[in-house]
Amino acid sequence: MDIQARDELNRLITTITETGEWILDTAKLKSIKRICKQSDTNVDIAFDLIVAQLKKQHSQIRYSSLQLIESLFQRSHRFRILLTEEFPLLLQLTVGIHQKKLPPPTQVADKLRQYAITLTKEWLTKFGDTYRPIGIGYDYLNQRGLLVHSTSLQAIHEHDNDQSGRQTRMKIIQEQRFSRIKTDMDEHLDLIQENLRNMRLEDLMDMSGQNTYFEMLVPKNIPNAGEDIDFEALISGKGDQGVVETDYKERIMSHGLASNRYNITIELSENSMMDEVEETEENKIIYEQLRETYKLLETKHVQQVNGWINTLIKLDRTDKSERESMVKQLIDVKGEMTETLRKANLLGITLPSEDKPRQTDDQINEDNDEYSDELFEDIEIPDLAEPAPESVQDDSKPSTTISSVHLPPSQRIFPLAYEPAMVEDVTYSGGLAIPSNLDSTKKLKAKGKEKEDPVREEHLRIAPVVEWGDDLYYWDKKNVQFNTSGIERSHRFMGVGEGTQEMPEHLLENLRKRTTFYRSEQPKELPACKAPLRSGGLCPRRDLVQCPFHGKIIPRDDFGQPLDLSFSQEDRIAGSSSTGSSNSAHALWQEIEKDVMAQAGQKHISKDAKQRKKRKATALIDVRKKKETSYTRLQKKLNDPKIKQLVEAAAEHEQSIKLRDQQVSRWQY
């Protein structure tokens, strides 16, 4: 065994099957074929490695392995022998037989199953006579109903080529995006960091030391001016610990603490410190510089960095180290920007308002005009202390608390008159007082009560309340026009109609009518029939009008006797009349029948004779009647239409179950 060839095959097969591509790498595939062509031992090694890849729980790896199997199956006789010996295992790993589910992803698993079934059909056509396991596997798939929706091998290869081309285009687009982001970062990241340094560290107005804007406004708590503490030296143990311990003891003694066993919790609030920092003439330049850098950082740089981070996270590149390093760098920059913006917000730095009130051109011209006094006449300005009219005062008081949005419709014509600022305007003295709708309605009600009409009040009390409709609309209408749009319409043959174009009176009368549907009220409790029964009780039926056994329901006492004797007499008369009429009609029919039969020369047979003839009994045994056996009884049961329907339904259900089992693993387009 060639160890070098085995390692080379292991590397090539693992690499070519784990790329996730829809098409195998041509160069690596040629290398695998070249090594397998050298000896059958290399073919055995390649087969074992491919089977190991097939057993991995990933459908993309299995799909690439099946592509490699197809390529080697066409060229190597030794590979075909090895594969046919393990053909059930191949179907189990690629089709999912024997209750073995294919691994995710699901969409690739469906493609893998269809690809394996199509390869089985293709191999059966070419090598079915030589390799019997292929035919057995094909018959098994056909029995399971997996060959119904199979496609051609050429269509599968075309689909793989399309998917590969799509992946290639996506990779090119992602590489272009990555290179564009990399170029933008090289160009703009330095500017962003420089802007952050301008907010943190800048020499301003020839100051001796380089301090940050924030340090200029809120100095650090340093023990000795100009001397910083080397924290790294203290942590590493190289610092001067004696001085620190001495300073620490002196600081404790200065605060009146005789021991260091106290637990003191000090809460530092940023708001209390920032309240003391205000913008003055001395630090005005620092605030202006902070506003400029804050505006650039907030409006441009933050969005730019967030866009870079989101795009880099979505990119899927083979080399992830460079992408991850760029993402880490951008996250660090974003953290610095967030901290800088937080400090600026604590200092009261916000975006400059774009809607600041500016001086208009009229005001500028008015200030610069030397002859402005000659263009206007002097008028007397009324004194604000003079009382306004009562109506104006009454209207102006509530207007100071009600905004123009919530004013009633009658006051929205000039809503400025009800704003609080108009009270101080000396050029506006208020409008005319208009009585409110509420007052007018009260006056109308009062007048109506004074001239009260008792007849009208009675009519209003008994008048029904109806919904608004066309009848009420046309109730007092007269001379109703057909065309209310004002546009004259003319017919192309008849021209313009002459006349008043008014609706006639009979149509108006119909429009003034309302259609109502009568709804009879159902009785809440139906009376019982109470007719005497043969058993001695009373009929308990409760029908609306008539009892089906005792006729019309009438009032009866507890013994079943009618309370009104007229009802019983009418019932008896009606019953006798109906009986007499029926008897007379029956007798007339019988007489006519006798006459007709006599004229025809036939003997008249009465109805009773017919019935007696039908009921004639005989002791003879019917020899034509078949003997009833167990077989005939079963046959009678089976010929029952209901039994036949049940049998047909059971057969259809069983057939549907078989069809469902066959369609379990079918390929769905």
C-alpha positions in Angstrom: 0.0 0.0 0.0 1.3 3.4 -1.0 1.0 5.6 2.1 1.6 8.8 0.1 -1.1 7.9 -2.4 -3.6 7.2 0.4 -2.8 10.5 2.1 -3.2 12.3 -1.2 -6.5 10.6 -1.9 -7.8 11.4 1.6 -6.9 15.0 1.2 -8.4 15.3 -2.3 -11.7 13.4 -1.5 -12.2 15.3 1.8 -11.6 18.6 0.1 -13.7 18.0 -3.0 -16.7 16.7 -1.1 -16.8 19.4 1.7 -16.7 22.5 -0.5 -20.5 22.7 -0.7 -20.4 23.4 -4.4 -22.9 22.0 -6.9 -20.1 21.0 -9.3 -16.9 19.2 -8.4 -13.6 20.9 -8.9 -12.3 19.7 -12.2 -8.5 19.8 -11.3 -9.0 17.8 -8.1 -11.3 15.3 -9.9 -8.6 14.7 -12.5 -6.1 14.1 -9.8 -8.3 11.5 -8.1 -8.9 9.7 -11.4 -5.2 9.7 -12.1 -4.3 8.2 -8.8 -7.1 5.5 -9.1 -5.9 4.6 -12.5 -2.5 3.5 -11.1 -3.7 0.4 -9.3 -6.8 -1.4 -7.9 -5.6 -0.9 -4.4 -6.0 2.9 -4.9 -9.5 2.2 -6.1 -10.3 0.3 -2.9 -8.9 3.1 -0.8 -10.9 5.7 -2.7 -14.1 3.6 -2.3 -13.6 3.4 1.5 -12.9 7.1 1.8 -16.0 7.9 -0.3 -18.2 5.7 1.8 -16.8 7.3 4.9 -17.9 10.7 3.5 -21.3 9.3 2.6 -21.9 8.4 6.2 -21.4 12.0 7.4 -24.6 13.7 8.6 -24.7 16.4 6.0 -26.6 16.2 2.7 -24.3 18.5 0.8 -21.3 16.2 1.6 -23.3 13.2 0.5 -24.4 15.0 -2.7 -20.8 15.7 -3.7 -19.8 12.2 -2.8 -22.5 10.8 -5.1 -21.2 13.0 -7.9 -17.8 11.6 -7.3 -19.3 8.0 -7.3 -20.9 8.7 -10.7 -17.7 9.9 -12.2 -15.7 6.8 -11.0 -18.5 4.4 -11.7 -18.3 5.2 -15.4 -14.5 4.5 -15.7 -13.5 1.8 -13.2 -14.7 -1.8 -13.4 -13.2 -2.5 -9.9 -15.2 0.5 -8.5 -18.4 -0.9 -10.0 -17.9 -4.3 -8.4 -17.2 -2.7 -5.0 -20.3 -0.4 -5.3 -22.7 -3.1 -6.4 -21.6 -5.2 -3.4 -22.6 -2.3 -1.1 -25.6 -1.1 -3.2 -28.2 -1.5 -0.4 -25.9 0.7 1.8 -25.7 3.3 -1.0 -29.5 3.4 -1.3 -29.9 3.7 2.4 -27.5 6.7 2.6 -28.7 8.5 -0.5 -32.4 7.6 -0.8 -33.3 7.1 2.8 -34.7 3.5 2.7 -35.2 1.2 5.7 -36.6 4.1 7.8 -33.4 6.0 7.6 -34.0 9.8 7.2 -31.6 11.9 5.2 -29.6 14.6 7.2 -30.2 18.3 6.7 -30.4 20.6 4.9 -33.8 19.5 3.6 -33.7 21.1 0.2 -30.4 19.4 -0.6 -31.7 16.1 0.8 -34.5 16.2 -1.7 -32.1 16.8 -4.5 -29.9 14.0 -3.2 -32.8 11.5 -3.2 -33.8 12.4 -6.7 -30.2 12.2 -8.0 -29.7 8.7 -6.5 -33.0 7.4 -8.0 -32.1 8.8 -11.4 -28.6 7.3 -11.3 -30.1 3.9 -10.4 -32.3 4.1 -13.5 -29.3 5.1 -15.7 -27.1 2.4 -14.3 -29.9 -0.2 -14.9 -30.1 0.8 -18.5 -26.3 0.4 -19.1 -25.1 -2.2 -16.5 -28.3 -3.9 -15.4 -27.5 -7.2 -17.2 -24.0 -7.4 -15.7 -24.7 -6.3 -12.1 -27.7 -7.9 -10.6 -27.9 -5.8 -7.4 -28.7 -2.8 -9.5 -31.8 -4.4 -10.8 -32.9 -5.6 -7.4 -32.5 -2.1 -6.0 -34.5 -0.7 -9.0 -37.3 -3.2 -8.3 -37.4 -2.2 -4.6 -37.6 1.5 -5.5 -40.4 0.8 -8.0 -42.3 -1.2 -5.4 -42.0 1.6 -2.9 -43.4 4.1 -5.5 -40.3 6.2 -5.7 -39.9 6.1 -9.5 -43.1 7.8 -10.4 -41.8 11.4 -10.6 -38.2 10.7 -11.4 -36.4 13.1 -13.9 -33.6 12.7 -16.3 -29.9 12.8 -15.5 -29.3 15.6 -18.0 -31.9 17.8 -16.2 -30.1 17.2 -12.9 -26.7 18.2 -14.4 -28.2 21.3 -16.0 -29.7 22.3 -12.6 -26.3 21.7 -10.9 -24.6 23.9 -13.6 -27.2 26.7 -13.0 -26.7 26.5 -9.2 -23.0 26.6 -9.6 -23.1 29.6 -11.9 -25.4 31.4 -9.4 -23.0 30.6 -6.5 -20.1 31.9 -8.6 -21.9 35.2 -9.3 -22.8 35.6 -5.7 -19.1 35.1 -4.7 -18.0 37.6 -7.2 -20.6 40.1 -5.9 -19.5 39.5 -2.3 -15.8 39.9 -3.2 -16.6 43.2 -4.9 -18.5 44.4 -1.8 -15.7 43.3 0.5 -13.1 45.1 -1.6 -15.3 48.2 -1.7 -15.7 48.2 2.1 -12.0 47.7 2.5 -11.2 50.7 0.2 -13.8 52.8 2.1 -12.3 51.9 5.4 -8.8 52.8 4.2 -10.1 56.2 3.1 -12.5 57.1 5.8 -11.6 55.2 8.9 -8.6 57.5 9.5 -10.9 60.5 9.2 -13.3 59.0 11.7 -10.5 58.3 14.2 -9.1 61.8 13.6 -12.5 63.3 14.4 -12.6 61.2 17.7 -9.1 62.5 18.5 -10.2 66.0 17.9 -12.9 65.5 20.5 -10.6 63.8 22.9 -7.1 65.3 22.3 -6.4 68.7 20.7 -4.2 71.7 21.3 -6.5 74.6 21.5 -5.7 78.3 21.5 -2.0 77.9 22.2 -2.5 76.1 25.5 0.6 74.7 26.9 -0.6 71.1 27.6 -2.5 68.9 25.2 -5.8 68.1 27.0 -9.1 66.7 25.7 -12.1 68.9 25.3 -13.7 66.9 28.1 -10.7 67.3 30.4 -10.8 71.1 29.8 -14.4 71.2 30.9 -14.2 68.4 33.6 -10.6 67.9 34.9 -9.3 64.6 36.0 -8.8 63.8 39.7 -5.0 63.7 39.7 -3.2 64.1 43.1 -0.3 66.3 41.8 -0.8 68.6 38.9 1.3 67.6 36.0 2.2 64.2 37.4 0.2 61.2 36.3 0.2 57.9 38.1 1.8 55.0 36.3 -0.9 52.3 36.9 0.9 49.7 34.8 4.1 50.1 36.9 2.0 49.7 40.1 0.3 46.6 38.8 3.6 45.0 37.7 5.1 45.8 41.1 7.8 48.2 39.8 6.3 51.4 41.1 7.2 53.3 44.2 4.9 51.6 46.7 6.2 53.5 49.7 5.1 56.9 48.4 1.7 55.4 47.5 1.2 53.8 50.9 2.3 57.0 52.7 -0.1 59.1 50.6 -2.8 56.5 51.2 -2.3 56.7 55.1 -2.1 60.4 55.0 -5.4 60.6 53.0 -7.1 58.3 55.5 -5.9 60.4 58.4 -7.0 63.6 56.7 -10.5 62.3 56.4 -10.6 61.4 60.1 -10.5 57.7 59.7 -8.3 56.0 62.3 -8.5 52.6 60.8 -8.8 51.0 57.3 -11.3 48.4 58.5 -14.2 50.6 57.5 -16.3 49.7 54.4 -17.2 52.9 52.6 -19.3 53.0 49.5 -19.0 56.1 47.4 -21.5 56.7 44.6 -20.3 59.1 41.9 -23.2 60.7 39.9 -22.4 62.1 36.5 -25.4 64.4 36.6 -24.3 66.2 39.7 -20.9 66.9 38.2 -22.2 67.9 34.8 -24.7 70.3 36.3 -21.8 72.4 37.4 -20.4 72.6 33.9 -22.1 75.3 31.9 -21.3 77.1 28.7 -19.7 80.5 29.4 -17.7 83.1 27.4 -14.5 81.4 28.5 -15.4 77.9 27.2 -17.6 79.0 24.3 -14.9 78.1 21.7 -14.6 74.6 23.2 -18.4 74.1 23.0 -18.5 75.3 19.4 -15.7 72.8 18.4 -17.5 70.0 20.3 -20.8 70.8 18.4 -19.0 70.7 15.0 -17.3 67.4 15.7 -20.5 66.0 17.4 -22.6 66.8 14.3 -20.1 65.1 12.0 -19.9 62.1 14.2 -23.7 61.8 14.8 -24.9 62.4 11.2 -22.3 60.7 9.1 -19.7 58.6 10.9 -22.0 56.5 13.1 -24.2 55.5 10.1 -21.1 54.7 8.1 -19.5 52.4 10.7 -22.9 50.6 11.3 -23.3 50.0 7.6 -19.8 48.5 7.3 -20.4 46.2 10.3 -23.7 45.0 9.0 -22.4 44.3 5.5 -19.3 42.5 6.7 -21.3 40.3 9.0 -23.6 39.2 6.1 -20.6 38.4 3.8 -19.7 34.7 3.5 -16.0 34.5 2.5 -13.7 31.5 2.4 -11.0 33.5 4.2 -12.8 34.6 7.4 -9.7 35.8 9.3 -9.4 39.1 7.5 -13.2 39.8 7.7 -13.2 39.0 11.5 -10.2 41.4 12.1 -12.0 44.2 10.2 -15.2 43.6 12.2 -13.3 43.7 15.5 -11.6 46.9 14.5 -15.0 48.5 13.6 -16.6 47.3 16.8 -13.8 49.0 18.8 -14.3 52.2 16.8 -18.0 52.0 17.4 -17.4 51.6 21.2 -15.2 54.7 21.2 -17.9 56.7 19.3 -20.6 55.6 21.7 -18.6 56.6 24.7 -17.7 60.0 23.1 -21.3 60.7 22.2 -22.4 59.8 25.8 -19.9 62.3 27.2 -21.1 65.0 24.8 -24.7 64.4 25.7 -23.8 64.7 29.4 -22.3 68.1 28.6 -25.5 69.2 26.9 -24.1 69.0 23.3 -26.9 68.3 20.8 -27.3 68.7 17.1 -27.7 72.3 16.0 -31.3 73.2 15.3 -31.9 73.9 11.6 -35.2 75.8 12.3 -33.7 78.7 14.2 -35.7 81.9 13.8 -34.0 84.2 11.3 -34.5 87.9 10.7 -36.7 88.5 7.7 -35.9 90.8 4.8 -38.7 93.2 5.8 -37.3 93.6 9.3 -33.8 94.3 7.8 -35.2 96.9 5.4 -37.3 98.5 8.2 -34.2 98.9 10.4 -32.2 100.4 7.6 -34.9 102.7 6.2 -34.3 106.3 7.2 -37.8 107.4 6.1 -39.8 104.7 7.8 -41.5 107.3 10.0 -42.9 109.2 7.0 -44.6 106.2 5.5 -46.9 105.5 8.4 -49.3 107.7 10.4 -49.2 108.0 14.1 -52.2 106.5 15.9 -53.1 106.3 19.5 -52.3 103.0 21.1 -55.1 101.9 23.5 -54.2 101.3 27.0 -54.2 97.7 28.1 -55.6 98.7 31.5 -58.9 99.9 29.9 -61.6 97.3 30.3 -62.7 95.6 27.2 -66.4 95.0 26.4 -68.1 92.3 28.4 -68.6 90.1 25.4 -65.0 90.2 24.4 -63.9 89.5 27.9 -66.2 86.6 28.2 -65.0 85.1 25.0 -61.3 85.8 25.7 -61.2 84.1 29.1 -61.8 80.6 28.0 -59.7 81.1 24.9 -56.6 81.3 27.0 -56.9 77.7 27.9 -58.4 76.2 24.7 -56.1 75.6 21.7 -57.3 76.3 18.2 -57.3 72.6 17.4 -60.0 71.9 20.1 -62.2 75.0 19.3 -65.8 74.5 18.2 -66.5 74.7 14.4 -68.0 78.2 14.8 -64.7 79.5 16.2 -62.3 77.9 13.7 -62.9 80.6 11.1 -60.4 82.9 12.8 -58.6 80.7 15.4 -55.9 83.3 16.1 -58.5 85.4 18.0 -58.7 82.7 20.7 -54.9 82.3 21.3 -53.4 83.6 24.5 -50.9 85.8 22.6 -53.7 87.8 21.0 -54.7 89.1 24.4 -51.5 91.1 24.7 -51.7 92.4 21.1 -52.7 96.1 21.3 -53.8 96.2 17.6 -56.6 93.7 18.2 -59.6 94.6 20.2 -61.6 91.5 19.8 -64.6 90.5 17.6 -68.3 90.7 17.9 -69.8 88.4 20.5 -71.9 85.7 18.9 -74.3 83.8 21.1 -73.5 80.2 21.4 -75.7 77.4 20.0 -76.4 76.3 23.5 -77.9 79.6 24.5 -80.0 79.8 21.4 -81.4 76.3 21.9 -82.2 77.2 25.5 -84.1 80.2 24.4 -86.0 78.2 21.8 -87.0 75.7 24.4 -88.1 78.4 26.8 -90.3 79.9 24.0 -91.8 76.6 23.3 -92.7 76.1 26.9 -94.5 79.4 27.0 -96.7 78.6 24.0 -97.4 75.0 24.8 -99.9 73.3 22.5 -101.6 70.3 24.4 -102.7 68.7 21.1 -99.2 68.8 19.7 -97.7 67.4 22.9 -100.2 64.6 22.9 -99.4 63.8 19.3 -95.7 63.8 20.0 -96.2 61.5 22.9 -98.1 58.9 20.9 -96.2 59.3 17.7 -94.0 56.3 16.8 -90.2 56.7 16.6 -89.1 55.6 13.1 -85.8 55.7 11.4 -84.9 58.3 8.8 -85.8 57.2 5.3 -86.8 58.5 1.9 -90.4 58.9 3.0 -89.4 61.4 5.6 -87.1 63.2 3.1 -89.9 63.6 0.5 -92.6 64.3 3.1 -92.8 68.0 2.6 -91.1 68.2 -0.8 -92.8 69.7 -3.8 -91.6 70.4 -7.4 -88.8 67.9 -7.2 -86.5 68.1 -10.2 -85.3 65.0 -12.1 -81.8 66.4 -12.9 -80.2 68.1 -9.9 -76.7 68.3 -11.3 -77.3 71.4 -13.5 -75.9 69.7 -16.6 -78.3 69.3 -19.5 -78.3 65.8 -21.0 -79.6 65.3 -24.5 -80.5 62.1 -26.4 -78.7 61.7 -29.7 -82.0 61.1 -31.6 -84.7 62.6 -29.4 -82.8 65.7 -28.4 -83.4 67.7 -25.2 -86.6 67.0 -23.4 -89.0 69.9 -23.0 -91.1 70.6 -19.9 -90.6 71.3 -16.3 -88.6 68.1 -15.7 -90.3 67.7 -12.4 -91.4 64.5 -10.7 -95.1 64.0 -10.9 -97.3 64.0 -7.9 -98.2 60.3 -7.9 -94.5 59.4 -7.9 -94.0 61.7 -4.9 -96.9 60.0 -3.1 -95.2 56.6 -3.6 -91.9 58.0 -2.3 -93.7 59.3 0.8 -94.8 55.8 1.7 -92.9 53.4 3.9 -92.9 49.7 3.4 -93.3 47.8 6.7 -93.6 44.1 7.4 -96.2 42.8 9.8 -94.7 40.6 12.5 -97.3 38.8 14.6 -96.4 38.3 18.1 -96.1 34.7 19.1 -98.0 33.8 22.4 -95.6 33.3 25.2 -97.5 30.3 26.6 -99.6 27.9 24.4 -102.7 26.4 26.0 -103.0 22.6 26.3 -105.6 20.7 24.3 -107.2 19.1 27.4 -109.4 16.8 25.2 -110.6 13.7 27.2 -108.7 10.5 26.3 -109.8 6.9 26.5 -107.3 6.3 29.3 -109.2 8.8 31.5 -106.6 11.6 31.2 -106.5 14.8 29.2 -104.5 15.5 26.0 -101.3 17.3 27.0 -100.4 18.6 23.5 -99.8 22.3 23.1 -100.4 23.5 19.5 -100.9 26.9 18.2 -104.3 26.5 16.6 -105.3 22.9 16.1 -104.5 19.6 17.7 -103.8 16.9 15.1 -105.9 14.4 17.1 -108.8 16.4 18.6 -109.2 19.3 16.2 -109.3 22.9 17.0 -108.1 23.8 20.5 -110.9 25.3 22.6 -111.1 26.4 26.2 -111.9 23.4 28.4 -112.2 22.8 32.2 -110.2 20.4 34.3 -112.5 17.5 33.3 -112.1 18.1 29.5 -115.5 19.6 29.0 -115.7 22.7 26.8 -116.4 25.9 28.7 -118.3 27.4 25.8 -121.0 25.0 24.4 -121.2 26.8 21.1 -117.7 25.5 20.2 -118.8 21.9 20.7 -122.0 22.3 18.6 -120.0 23.9 15.8 -117.5 21.1 15.9 -120.3 18.5 15.8 -122.1 20.2 12.9 -118.8 20.5 11.0 -118.0 16.9 11.6 -121.5 15.7 10.6 -121.5 17.8 7.5 -118.1 16.6 6.5 -119.1 12.9 7.1 -122.4 13.4 5.2 -120.7 15.0 2.3 -118.0 12.2 2.1 -120.7 9.5 2.4 -122.8 11.1 -0.4 -119.7 11.5 -2.6 -118.8 7.9 -1.9 -122.3 6.7 -2.7 -122.5 8.7 -6.0 -119.2 7.1 -7.1 -120.4 3.6 -6.4 -123.6 4.2 -8.3 -121.6 5.5 -11.3 -119.3 2.5 -11.1 -122.2 0.1 -11.1 -123.8 1.8 -14.2 -120.5 1.8 -16.1 -119.9 -1.9 -15.3 -123.5 -2.8 -16.3 -123.2 -1.1 -19.7 -119.9 -2.8 -20.3 -121.4 -6.2 -19.6 -119.1 -7.0 -16.7 -119.9 -8.1 -13.3 -119.6 -5.5 -10.6 -117.1 -6.5 -7.9 -117.3 -4.6 -4.6 -114.4 -3.5 -2.6 -115.0 -5.9 0.2 -115.0 -8.8 -2.3 -111.6 -7.6 -3.6 -110.2 -7.6 0.0 -111.6 -11.0 0.7 -110.0 -12.3 -2.5 -106.7 -11.0 -1.5 -106.9 -12.4 1.9 -107.7 -15.9 0.6 -105.5 -18.4 2.3 -104.2 -21.7 0.8 -102.5 -24.8 2.3 -100.5 -25.6 -0.9 -96.8 -25.4 -0.7 -95.2 -23.0 -3.1 -92.9 -25.2 -5.2 -91.4 -22.2 -7.0 -90.1 -20.8 -3.7 -86.5 -21.6 -3.2 -85.5 -23.4 -0.1 -84.0 -21.0 2.5 -80.5 -22.1 3.6 -77.6 -20.5 5.3 -76.1 -19.7 1.9 -79.2 -17.9 0.7 -79.4 -16.0 3.9 -75.8 -14.9 3.6 -76.4 -14.0 -0.1 -79.4 -11.9 0.9 -77.2 -10.1 3.4 -74.5 -9.5 0.9 -76.9 -8.2 -1.7 -78.2 -5.6 0.7 -77.4 -2.1 -0.8 -76.2 -0.7 2.5 -73.7 -3.6 3.0 -72.4 -3.0 -0.6 -71.9 0.7 0.2 -69.9 -0.2 3.3 -67.7 -2.7 1.5 -67.0 -0.2 -1.3 -66.1 2.5 1.2 -63.7 0.1 3.0 -62.1 -0.9 -0.3 -61.6 2.8 -1.3 -60.0 3.5 2.1 -57.6 0.6 1.8 -56.6 1.7 -1.7 -56.0 5.3 -0.5 -53.8 3.9 2.3 -51.7 2.0 -0.2 -51.4 5.0 -2.4 -50.3 7.2 0.5 -47.6 4.7 1.4 -46.3 4.7 -2.2 -46.2 8.5 -2.2 -44.2 8.9 1.0 -40.8 9.3 -0.6 -41.8 10.5 -4.1 -40.0 13.5 -5.5 -42.1 16.7 -5.3 -41.4 19.2 -8.1 
